[in-house]
Amino acid sequence: MEAVLAKYENQINVFSEFLEDLPDTNEPVWILGECYNVKTEKSELLSDVHSKLWFTYRKKFSPIGGTGPSSDTGWGCMLRCGQMILAQALVCQHLGREWRWVAEGPQPTEYQRILHCFLDRKDSCYSIHQMAQMGVGEGKSVGEWYGPNTVAQVLKKLALFDDWNSLAVYVSMDNTVVIEDIRKQCCQGAWPRSGAYGWGESQPSDRSWSGRGRAEEAGPAPYPCSQQARGWRPLLLLIPLRMGINNMNPVYIQALKECFKMPQSCGVLGGKPNLAYYFIGFIDDELIYLDPHTTQLAVDSETGTPVHDQSYHCQRSPHRMKITSLEPSVALGFFCRSEEDFDGWCSQVQQELVRKRNLRLFELVEKHPPHWPPFVPPTKPDVQTTGAGDLESSLSPQTSCSSQRKSLKS
């Protein structure tokens, strides 16, 4: 019943909020590496936007930690945005960037597995429960508002408990991305190159990754993963930045736009003061984003059964805001499914941001800085936070994401 009510609450909001439509312009619209013409490709553009998983405030879920809040309204918006950027990476990993959601239509098994990872209950590996409790270790109390960097750190830690996706989450430090460290992290415990996706599944098609050709032109990697380990773990690269002091510095605007054009783009975490949004593209001088500030009923689904997914897709015109209104604290996201994708991303950063335009949002260096502490790839943390003692047990191979691969496949 709650799932049905959530579905219709979302549909009511579609008709009750008369948002302005996309402008009739010749300016290209960029959505996570894909370019659209509003006049001739509007339906394709909207299909792409509607296919993004949309996580919003929820209410009436089981209390966090057993005695905590049963709704994240008013404080969980950045956590929801973190869920969205991670879900986009998982969709690209398992379904490909070209995948599109069809309302009321049959959905791939992998899609259902991904949704189960984000259900609002303690045994889902990326639920609001797990994120809020892991945030305690980052100095945030349950119910406290998060910033982009804190959410990035939480995602990095939670990914270590996720055996199904085996995603490597790298969070840059001091505006610096270290290529050597990323290769070390992505090669640690990597899948073998043949049958890497396991359970008899083949690797998803790469036909939608337009950066592939650029990666091949860049030549082999200086330290190819195949020489260090068996393969490459898919990479979610998060780069926390501050693009100004109190306001967005206009000098960074063009560089931010270039990031959305990259085929590896996974979006940006940011927003306005105390309002977090998940940015997925831009048109002219406006950013396009998904807004988590809608409270819906929590959706529950038994293990192995399909999730009622209507309320997980925003079926309305996308929100827009002026780039200059953006809060300067953000986190850029990029997904590299293979080592070739990562090589292509490095090449594009050097060519498009540095050499052509002399735009430096962040530093990209080959070697680990000698004055930094040695880089140690993250391992599963010892959770010592209040209410988080069930984290490891609730994310054991017998539950959540790990079990979904078996029960949903059968």
GIUR-V92026 format. One line per field, one symbol per residue. ss: DSSP state (A for helix, B for strand, O for the rest). phi: phi as a letter, one per 30 degrees, with the letter a starting at -180 (. if undefined). burial: 1 if it has 16 or more other C-alpha atoms within 10 Angstrom, else 0. A space follows every 50 residues. Layout:
ss: ???
phi: ???
burial: ???
This chain:
ss: OAAAAAAAAAAAAAAAOOOOOOOOOOOOBBBOOBBBOOOOOAAAAAAAAA AOOOOOOBBOOOOAAAOOOOBOOOOOAAAAAAAAAAAAAAAAAAOOOOOO OOOOOOOOAAAAAAAAAOOOOOOOOOOAAAAAAAAAOOOOOOOOOOOAAA AAAAAAAAAAAOOOOOOBBBBOBOOBBBAAAAAAAAAOOOOOOOOOOOOO OOOOOOOOOOOAAAAAAOOOOOOOAAAOOOOOOOBBBBBBBBOOOOOOOA AAAAAAAAAAAOOOBBBBBBBBOOBBBBBBBBBOOBBBBBBOOOOBBOOO OOOOOOOOOAAAOOOOOOBBBBAAAOOOBBBBBBBBOOAAAAAAAAAAAA AAAAAOOOOOOOBBBOOOOOOOOOOOOOOOOOOOOOOOOOAAAAOOOOOA AAAAAAAOOO
phi: .dddddeddddddeddcdddddddbdddccbhiccbcedcbddddddddd dddccbebbicdedijbddcacejbcdddddddddddddddddccjdddb dbeicdcdedddddeddcddadccdcdddddddddddcicddjcdccedd dddddddddddcdddhdccccdbhhbccdeddddddddiddddcidcihi ccdedcddcddeddddddiddebedddcadabdeccccbdbbckccbdde dcddddddddddddecjbcakceibcbcdblabhcbccbccddbcbddcc adejcdddcedcbdcbdddbadeddddddbbdbbcbdbddddeddedded ddccddchcbdaccbdcdeddddedbedbedddbddicddedddcdedbh eddddddddd
burial: 00100110111000000000010000001111111111000000111111 11111111101111100011111011111111111111111111111001 10000000011111111111111111111111111110001110111111 11111111111101111111110011111011111111011000011000 00100100111101100100000110001111111111111110000100 00101111111111111111100011111111100111111110111111 00110111111111111111101001111111111111111111111111 01110000111101000100000000000000101011011101111001 1111100000
